Amino acid sequence: MIYLDNSATTYPKPPCTAEAMNLAMKKFGANPGRGGNPLSLKAAEEVYKVREKAGKFFNAKPENIIFTQNATMASNMAIKGILDSNSHCLISNYEHNAVWRPVHRTCSYSVFEICDTQGETLYRLSGMLRKNTKCIICTAVSNVTGRIMPVKAICSFARDNGLISIVDASQAAGYIPCDVKDLGCDILFTSGHKGLYGPFGTGLLVLNTDVQLKTLIEGGTGTTSNEAHQPPFPPERYEAGTLNVCGIIGLGAGIDFVSKYGERINEKEYELTADLRASLVEYGVTVYDKEFNFTPVTSFNLSDVSPAEVDERLSTAGICVRSGLHCASLAHRTLGTHERGTVRVSIGAFNTRRDVYALLKVVKNI
Ligand code: PLP
C-alpha cells in the first residue's frame, strides 16, 4: 500500500510517537494537575515538557500553548472566544470548513480574495473593513493546493487596523516556519496529527496575545476549584477536563522528530512534489495553483475523467490519495472545482520516489 494522503493525517508516524505514547500509558498514566501524588506530578511534569517543546517550536510562552483534540476544536475556541453576533470578520477564499462553518454560525463575515500579489490582496482587504470588523482569519497554506499564503502581510494589516489575526497553520506546521512572533499573528491553531507527526486526538491553540477568550467549555482544571467560573489564566482557562496525556506525549515526540529531521524531510518532500507536478503538467493534466509557492500538496484533474474515478483507479492499484472537496468548499469555489472537486496527492516524510512513480504510472495509463 502506498500512502499519499498526508494532508489528511500523516502516516505512518515515526516510531518515536508510538513509543512515547506506550511509555506514558505504562509509566505515568495518572491524571495531571489533579493531585499531589507522585504519579500525578510526574504526568503533569511530562505534559509541561511538551508545552515547553511546542512553545519553542511556535515561539510562544509554554502557558500560551493550549492542548486541544484537533485543529477544529482549536479553531472553534478562537472564533467563538472572540466573535459574537454583533461582530464582523474577514476570512480568506481558501478557508477550510473548520473556519468557515464556525464563523458562519457565529457572526457576520466577508470572504476576501487571496490575489496574485500581496499588494492587491491588502488593497482588497482595506475596502472590506466595517465599523464592527473584529478579526481576520487566514490559512497559512491551502489544504487543497498547497499554496502558501501571504499571512505575515495579512497579520501586519490586521495589527495596523486594530484587528485580531488568527492563522490556521494546520497545513503549515512542520512544513514552513510558524513562529507566531515573526508572523505577527495573535492566535494560531493547528492539528497535531499532520505535519507535527503526533497521534489522532491532538491539536494546538497558540496564543500570542493577552486578549482573554470567552471559553467554549467549562469544568475542572485542578486550579481555583472554589470558584464557579473558569480561571482567568491560560492554559487552565481553556483546558477544562482531563487532558489526553498519551496523545500529548506522542505529540511531544512528533515535535522532537520534526525539530530534528524537519529540514531534511522537507527538502525531499519538496523535490518529490516538484517532480510530481512537472510530470503531471507534461501529461497535460491540470495542476491547480502551480504558479505559486507550495508545500508538498498537489491537486490535479484530468479533463474527461472524474476525480472520484481517478481515486478509484489509484485505490485499486493500492495507492491512497483523496478526491472530492477536502472539506474546503471555499477553496474549490475559488478554483472553480466545487462541482466535482480534485484529486489531491500529499507527500510525507516516509514517501519515496518509487511511490510518486507508481502514482504517475496509473495516471498516465488513465
Ligand atoms: N484547517 C485546515 C487547513 C485543514 O487542512 C484541516 C484538516 O484537514 C483542518 C483545519 C482541520 O483539522 P482537524 O481535522 O485536525 O480538526
Residues whose N, C-alpha, C, O or C-beta is under 5 A from the ligand:
A	BS01	PLP	S7 A8 N70 A71 T72 M73 H96 A98 T139 V141 N143 D168 S170 Q171 S191
